[in-house]
Amino acid sequence: MLDALKRFFFSSMALPADEDDGGEDTAAQLRLAACALLLELAQADEEFTDDERQHVENAIRRHWGLGPDQAAELLDLAEEERRRANDLWQFTRLVQEHYSTGQKMVLAEIMWGIVYSDGELSAREEYLIRKVSHLLGLEPGYLSAARDRVRDGNDASTDVD
């Protein structure tokens, strides 16, 4: 599994190294963690609709510049990690430590877009998005602003990382 993850991120995605935070390894882990959070949220109501899957796939392709095959592979890896995780802390900790407030806002907009993509907001989805946002250290006002932008049709338009 670890070898597959490294091959995927290091060969097919050509991530830039950043000497301050561990370089390619950290960038790859951040993408995987963010994607796992998106998948967790998409499946919060115990139904992962085609609209939700399409929204997640489009978001990760757009924000990380991935092709269809790369996006599918990232989704598969993130789903595997999500299923193996005991809780969300391992994913939220990494994002909380390395994302700026602006990047967290973009992630929150993507999350709101996912929960609204099937036309319904379940109580479980709302609870989970608030929980994840709290774990990310995102203030409630920022979360509300992200929700309002999604409702107004201005879904996240800048890069997450």
C-alpha positions as CSV (number, residue, x, y, z in Angstrom):
1,M,0.0,0.0,0.0
2,L,2.7,2.5,1.0
3,D,4.7,1.7,-2.2
4,A,1.5,2.3,-4.3
5,L,0.9,5.6,-2.6
6,K,4.5,6.8,-3.1
7,R,4.5,5.7,-6.8
8,F,1.2,7.5,-7.4
9,F,2.2,10.8,-5.8
10,F,5.9,10.9,-6.8
11,S,5.7,9.7,-10.4
12,S,2.3,10.6,-11.8
13,M,1.7,13.8,-10.0
14,A,5.2,15.3,-10.0
15,L,4.6,17.3,-6.8
16,P,7.0,20.1,-6.0
17,A,9.3,19.7,-3.0
18,D,9.1,22.1,-0.2
19,E,12.1,22.0,2.1
20,D,10.4,23.5,5.1
21,D,7.7,20.9,5.6
22,G,9.0,17.6,4.3
23,G,8.5,18.2,0.6
24,E,6.7,15.8,-1.6
25,D,5.8,13.4,1.2
26,T,3.8,16.1,3.1
27,A,2.1,17.4,-0.1
28,A,1.1,13.8,-0.9
29,Q,-0.2,13.1,2.6
30,L,-2.1,16.4,2.6
31,R,-3.9,15.6,-0.6
32,L,-4.7,12.1,0.7
33,A,-6.0,13.5,4.0
34,A,-8.1,16.2,2.4
35,C,-9.6,13.6,-0.1
36,A,-10.3,11.2,2.8
37,L,-12.2,13.9,4.6
38,L,-14.2,14.7,1.5
39,L,-15.1,11.1,1.1
40,E,-16.1,10.7,4.7
41,L,-18.4,13.7,4.4
42,A,-19.8,12.4,1.1
43,Q,-20.7,9.2,2.8
44,A,-22.0,10.7,6.1
45,D,-25.6,10.1,5.2
46,E,-24.8,6.4,4.4
47,E,-25.5,7.1,0.7
48,F,-22.7,8.0,-1.7
49,T,-24.7,9.2,-4.7
50,D,-23.3,9.6,-8.2
51,D,-23.7,13.4,-7.8
52,E,-21.6,13.4,-4.7
53,R,-18.9,11.2,-6.3
54,Q,-18.9,13.5,-9.3
55,H,-18.6,16.6,-7.1
56,V,-15.6,15.1,-5.2
57,E,-13.9,13.9,-8.4
58,N,-14.4,17.3,-10.1
59,A,-13.1,19.2,-7.0
60,I,-9.9,17.1,-6.7
61,R,-9.3,17.3,-10.4
62,R,-9.8,21.0,-10.5
63,H,-8.0,22.0,-7.4
64,W,-5.0,19.7,-7.8
65,G,-4.8,19.6,-11.6
66,L,-5.3,15.9,-11.8
67,G,-6.3,13.9,-14.9
68,P,-9.2,11.4,-14.7
69,D,-6.9,8.4,-14.0
70,Q,-5.0,10.3,-11.3
71,A,-8.2,11.4,-9.6
72,A,-9.6,7.9,-9.7
73,E,-6.4,6.5,-8.1
74,L,-6.4,9.2,-5.4
75,L,-10.1,8.5,-4.6
76,D,-9.3,4.8,-4.3
77,L,-6.3,5.4,-2.0
78,A,-8.2,7.9,0.1
79,E,-11.2,5.5,0.4
80,E,-8.8,2.7,1.6
81,E,-7.3,5.0,4.2
82,R,-10.7,6.3,5.3
83,R,-11.9,2.8,5.9
84,R,-8.8,1.8,7.9
85,A,-8.9,4.9,10.1
86,N,-10.3,4.7,13.6
87,D,-11.3,8.4,13.5
88,L,-10.8,11.6,11.6
89,W,-8.1,13.0,13.7
90,Q,-5.2,11.6,11.6
91,F,-6.6,13.5,8.6
92,T,-7.7,16.7,10.3
93,R,-4.5,17.1,12.2
94,L,-2.4,17.1,9.1
95,V,-4.6,19.6,7.3
96,Q,-5.0,21.8,10.4
97,E,-1.2,22.0,10.8
98,H,-0.3,22.7,7.1
99,Y,-3.2,24.5,5.5
100,S,-3.6,28.3,5.8
101,T,-7.0,29.7,6.7
102,G,-7.7,30.4,3.1
103,Q,-7.0,26.8,2.1
104,K,-9.2,25.6,4.9
105,M,-12.0,27.9,3.6
106,V,-11.7,26.4,0.1
107,L,-11.9,22.9,1.7
108,A,-15.0,24.0,3.6
109,E,-16.6,25.3,0.4
110,I,-15.9,21.9,-1.2
111,M,-17.4,20.1,1.8
112,W,-20.5,22.2,1.6
113,G,-20.7,21.6,-2.1
114,I,-20.6,17.9,-1.5
115,V,-23.4,17.9,1.1
116,Y,-25.6,20.0,-1.1
117,S,-24.8,18.1,-4.3
118,D,-27.6,15.6,-3.7
119,G,-30.1,18.3,-3.0
120,E,-30.4,17.4,0.7
121,L,-28.6,18.3,3.9
122,S,-29.0,15.5,6.5
123,A,-28.5,16.1,10.2
124,R,-25.5,13.7,10.1
125,E,-23.9,15.7,7.2
126,E,-24.3,19.0,9.0
127,Y,-22.9,17.5,12.3
128,L,-19.9,16.1,10.5
129,I,-19.1,19.2,8.5
130,R,-19.2,21.2,11.7
131,K,-17.1,18.6,13.6
132,V,-14.4,18.5,10.8
133,S,-14.3,22.3,10.6
134,H,-13.8,22.5,14.4
135,L,-11.0,20.0,14.2
136,L,-9.4,22.0,11.4
137,G,-9.5,25.1,13.6
138,L,-11.9,26.9,11.3
139,E,-14.0,29.5,13.0
140,P,-17.8,29.2,12.8
141,G,-18.1,32.5,10.9
142,Y,-15.7,31.2,8.3
143,L,-17.8,28.0,8.0
144,S,-21.0,30.0,7.5
145,A,-19.3,32.2,4.9
146,A,-18.2,29.1,3.0
147,R,-21.7,27.7,3.1
148,D,-23.2,31.0,1.9
149,R,-20.8,31.1,-1.1
150,V,-21.8,27.6,-2.1
151,R,-25.5,28.3,-1.7
152,D,-25.0,31.5,-3.9
153,G,-23.3,29.4,-6.6
154,N,-19.7,30.6,-6.0
155,D,-18.2,27.2,-5.1
156,A,-14.4,27.1,-4.3
157,S,-12.5,28.6,-7.2
158,T,-8.9,28.7,-5.9
159,D,-6.4,25.9,-5.3
160,V,-6.5,24.0,-2.0
161,D,-2.7,23.5,-1.9
